[in-house]
Amino acid sequence: MKKADFQATKKKPDIELNKPAGRKYWQKQGNFAFWYFVIMLVLFYFFQQGIQVKKEEIPYSQFQQYLSENKVSECIIRDKLIEGTLKLKDRKTGKPMHFVTVRLSDANLANVLEKHGVKYSVEIENHFFTNLLFTWIIPFGIIFLLWGFLSKRVATSGMNFLNVGRNRAHIHADSQPSVTFKDVAGVDEPKQELEEVVEFLRSPDYFQRLGGRMPKGILLVGPPGTGKTLLARAISGEAGVPFFSISGSDFIEIFAGVGAARVRDLFDQARAKAPCIIFIDELDAVGRQRGGPIGIGGHDEREQTLNQLLVEMDGFDSSKGVVVLAATNRPDVLDKALLRPGRFDRQIVVDKPDMKGRLEILKIHTRGLKMAPDVDLEVIAKRTPGFVGADLANIANEAAILAARNKRDSVTQSDFEAAIDRVIAGPEKKTTAMGPEEKHRVAYHESGHTLVAELVPTGEPVHKVSIIPRGSGALGYTLQLPEREKFMATRNELLDQIAILLGGRASEEIIFGDVSTGAQNDLERASDIARNMICSYGMSEKLGPLTFGKRQASLFLGTEYSEEKNYSEETARQIDEEVRDIIESSYSRVLGLLKENRSVLDALARELEDKEILSGEEVKSIIERERKQ
């Protein structure tokens, strides 16, 4: 099929599903007629009440007195009331006065009226209209109004009981700003694989002519924030087809069978809109492995929903142009039946971006920012190893906020640096004021980290060192700037990392003859590296190239992990000895380096205590200056 033919046959998705034309007009007309009828009934009732003659209500004893005095001209006897006219005239109008009184049980009333010459008549009251209005129309009208109001509020909150089986998928129309592959960066390999999906949605005949078919389901796997949802929307924008977006948790409801009904409804709508894309975000919410604990009452709504999803993915024909995309960051907990060929045939890993990818992502997120000439996005990309697209977007936004807070006309490099520090180490604690002794100790602690990082062979260059308190309990920090992206580490590099972590504690011991609690996090990280060297990387000379212990995720405990101990107590003792030897030898090495360069350590601590923040260039100039002396 030619591209022009495809664009000519492409239709805009109908967002209002299964709604007849002109429904809103007739709905308004019906509402107007109903309210017009109610208003007319009320006005008619009050009109009937208003046209009655003004009557004076008198006690029954007064009525009897008027009778005895022959002042009653005529009267009408009703079930409960007696209405009539007196021979007396009103002083203001000059017309006969009218009265009404409550009737009592009096068998001689007719004889008394005849005796005094009063014209009287008996009427049987018809209360049909009054009973109809106050017994039926008004109460049921109030009930219907309350029902309509509550139904509207409940429907707005997504819990309409009359519509509980409908799916909650959001349908993105062509009229909305489309996302294309140009808006996605840092995931070049996943984009290349997904381009096949776009070509299939544009021209499915091209693939079917050779007897092939498009995979029914494509699973995007990766850490949170790497752009899985953005990739799915980019496919829709490139192909120009309707995009059904729904979260896995939207299927699950408290009512039994609702999740399965929503799955059926979603696929029915998708078949009617083909070619289209169904995107299920957080698939692990509904696709977890079956066979766990049974829910309350012996029924597991989630398993029933998963079963229906498996049936639907088996039942639809991929040649119709319906592609199912799903995203998850927990592929290890998904049911195996969901991942077999014929359902989610292809898994695409959307991993954290490398330095080049981070640079491209920063270019996208800074397109709308007014940046100063000193901004170097490459330095920012180097400073953010391990950051995902969402983190980088947050950094760009934080930098713009900081620039606006400081009333600058553009976003500067210092704003980006401050934004990175805020994300990594937390916000500055301006209210936390350290005493002179603590500040002096923290300056030497951070100077120890900094100097060791510059002295060890494989240490990354120091980018910034600060003694301004940040976050929760961080009194200072030392940031290194990787020169290149690394995907593995050698034994010597790991030993140098341990040495850098121990530099702060060693500096305190040399200068003050005592250590503080400030090295708690450093010791924890150093111990983890040393234990991984022995147990995971096989870097022990005594134990050899073996791994010890097996970590496995607990299926029903979320992200918690448990370790299976597959070694003896004697081996555990040897592991502990090896870890202790690595830490102690590294600590002795650091003490030697710092004692040899004591003058450089003192100079760094003085400058840091005075300025509180030192850049990488300042650190290098201080080291070079002290070495020349």
Steps between C-alpha positions, in 0.01 A plus 500: 500500500631842412553754773260744335228231482547423867469865600188535289331206669609600851212621712502698816404286796149549626543584864128483582452125463153361417325841529229584244521830320319788661470333837608808692236716326214265579631444849482876560152515352382217726642667808329828405161332451523320835585814694232696313240242605609512866494881510155510342362256759638703789375829357158349433474378858594834649267675255216284617585583859540870421166559326308393806324777693667618816323338793518569871567193709275496809452248782200271489354668813506834316318336210228377737468850647457649152226244435316586822522872409372432143818649347574205266370542147608173334757226542653196337556189710807296401666192649708689754418866448202733487531800274244772468394864475391728783239772485763732642697716256870568491580857605769545235336343196134522599448143380353213704756328719601139432596253767633151542497277807590145589196276497409300809276193518153653548189301398263797558700741280254476209200573727673802651585639155139462382370656822704817440425514129856432379544373146735204511634231272716193546807436277715190477857621446710359216864483613627314194715782365641591840574137585656444159723804533615460858486120530646397163635774276703709746651206703594301191628816332732561793616136489576521127689826544713354779560183297610702198729718709661206679534301178680790337738537794568126514553481124749787523699305757506194270267280711177510303317182599300502176823520299734300720595251230624762254873535466680815612730534202590852392472541124741754357363665188688626195404855598730484802866599467666181379824360639746365244835326514666843481371567851665182634875485556748273671329177390627449146486119497139477628397764245645295216305193609178693540527654154385163367176544691448839338560360153256217568228740615558721196510222242412154640473350149876544454571247777209268421599449135775262611277320749646669807308662781572769751558393861175519694658651805815701571622536857714801593721415796716745689551703819246771588538826310693365200228601251292185446168687494649773282617239249152351480346841432769570241396188310143628494614843383716356223233260375208745541261244651276505810688437822322325789692567822409326826679405820504144627345607829196646316379149420478389862185587695339391824213331310552149370526473123540872433865470395423228245208705364724801456757292312229375262363850449849641430578243230153537346554875462851444364374260231241758396773767471765287326770577410582624849728453799407370845749613762485340848724682745625326817408156367629335819194637686277255312746248353671364811566128512200295603488256785544738793282540809126493436313822564214555741214256440719263297487719189787687336374771271849568366543143375165511324602823329831347395324193360274722290801695374668175396185390317462832318863506387460146368174577326565813295665499160813717478441548128207726588747769611457483878834512678523450876781685675572461869755644738636373829805537722440158663519238224614241755154482661295466178312178430683270259185447293495873429855498363474199273512541118159589364428752773790727585729369230768766532666658802686826451731621775488877557808547716654805664666727243876533462677838491416558134137412565484730802638783287229447237232485771626826652481667158134403475406614851687831467346600168250727672750650746673832455857398578809712556806454275698336781271195515688183401258210461786254451632574850149454639472165319831387649390603849183289486603134454213263569236771450196417286295729278259595778792602724653715228166668432474573872849653501414731209182609675677555834767710327234722343328540839828595668576757229155655540537500879828690469336743251736418215415557136633159391593162643871478575741212552497568875123445502544158340779416746279600793211296356720190471624545857142534618395176326807302613560626853176681584426869558733722696428525872545871550357485850751234611800685636802287593726608780864592433628161621254301287568716195875449548458123524267479198747707295780251572264205440402620152858606425607142573254366242611761250874449539478119480284528187775708338781273615375149413579387141143427383315770695260719309581876502335698778237737366384668820540466875272669753448517876152655480248268672249342264217251517460280804824487700742579213744757645714507186565319173764445233389466137713338231459550127540179294718554196326223307213257537594175671305175488736285707769545762831326563629383837740795526221746420283352775788521748550867406130565558530346847804717568314817402211407729740442792685829442268704721533276806876469454536878480312543828721242672821669382399856591288452813620163627137391518217409260136612481169361383524696174663203325204266555377510140856478364570186701173341391570557131862384533390182676242428227765536228741274684236232565387507136863457393516179700146359465389620155808582291733215604790738578629313805846342485419253779148396395564515127265587210177394670173671587334457836135557583206533263269801511147445380194723491206401715196488272250626752727742684538757223861612456632330813774246446609202703841331488533126478807387694672229294827479691620360831574678825872454442470670162300781659782552749755514218282751310491723808878478533551587134268801523683617815839460331390711201366780722800500736759494221319780317482703820872460564567608141288814544671593826835482322387718210358770725804510731729540200288790373415661837577853379261461204231365734538800733486747209184340359332503841586869559362607162191286537430628850532857375303474173272200588494398129796421276484423130712237327731765355558655842582158645757432229662842539536453877659156454744630235588803712577296809707246310722776357580634844 
